[in-house]
Amino acid sequence: MSKVRRKLDTALKVQVVLEAIRGKRTITEIASEYGVHPNEITALRKIGQFEMERDWLQKKLNSFQLKRGKGL
């Protein structure tokens, strides 16, 4: 019989990604604690970093546009 794939809820994904980004523990340690494969953590971390960078750049762009718009 085949195994049923486990779906991770969003809260768990966020918690795992934040721990992986902090870098205080290894990916293997995090994977064993949460019962997630290390490759999945690596993939989630890449996505999480990309989204955080995108959000940061969007905030900077918005603040730049506001400053520039006020000076005109």
N, C-alpha and C positions, 0 to 999 in steps of 0.2 A: 504494500500500500504506500502511496506517496504522501509526503508531508504537506500539510496545509501551510501556505505562506502567511506569515504573521505581518500585519500592517501596523506600522508605528503611528501613534497619534502625534499630533503636532507639538504638544507640550514636551513629550519625550525627545522628539527630534531637536527642538530648540535647546533643551538641557544638554543633550549629547554634543551638539555643535559648539555650544559655549564652552564646555569643558575641553573639547578638542582644540579650540582656538586659543584658550588660555595657555595650554601647553604645560600645565603643572604635572600631568600624568601622561603616560604613553597611551597611544591608541589602543594597544592590546589590553591594558588595564581597564580602560573605559569600556571596551567591547565586552570583556568578561563580566563587568559589573552589571551592564544593561542587557546582556544577552543578544548583542548585535554583532554582525560580522565586521571585522576591521575595515574591509573594503567599503562597506556601506558608510561607515563613519568618515572615511576619507572623502568619499563622494559628497556627503552632506556638508562636510567642512568647506569644501571648495565652493559649493553653492552658497553657503552661508556667508563666506567671505566676500563673494561677488555681490551678493545682495546688500551687505553692509557698506561696501565701497560705493555701490550705486546710490544708496540712500544718502550717504555722506556727500557725494558729489552733487546730488540734486539739491540738498540743503545749501551747499556753497553757491551753486548757480543761482538759486532763488535769492539768497542774500546779496549776491553781486548785482543782480538785476534790480533789486529794491534800492540799493545804494546808488546805482547808476541812474535809475529813474528819478530819484529825488534831486539829483544834481542838475537835471536838465531844465 
